[in-house]
């Protein structure tokens, strides 16, 4: 599984948290607000292997955890990890098991500039239907986005990005 349907969530969640925090920052005292977050959910969906072309069903347990700091000056920082532990059963009975950690950071300020970076290294093992190891799969992603919220809606819109790096590599 290659999690294209999962990837954008930390960025969007961080943007929503930042919008709320920036709205509250103007009324805060000079001290910073520091906190942590944690969320875990299990998602099931279909996928197609980029290595074999087989279709299958994936069960993915996603755990997001991290820390945030909101300052009275309107700056906001989030850092954390998203860990995906998933198993995909392919149409021929073979299956893959992955443990996929990613690390992310999100920064914004009162002028609406947002910087988001996430790196993921996703090693997996491919098994035959009888449980024998038949291969290794590795997925690597790197995302970096810088944007300025010109219209103040708290969401990245076309024309607001000043830097985008999006690398995605699969080895079978």
Secondary structure, 3 states (H helix, E strand, C coil): CCCCCCCCHHHHHHHHHHHHHHHHHCCCCCCCEEEEEEEEEEEEEEEECCCCCCEEEEEEEEEEEEEEEECCCCCEEEEEEEEEEEEEEECCCCEEEEEEEEEEEEEECCCCEEEEEEEEEEEEEEECCCCCEEEEEEEEEEEEEEEECCCCCCCCCCCCEEEEEEEEEEEC
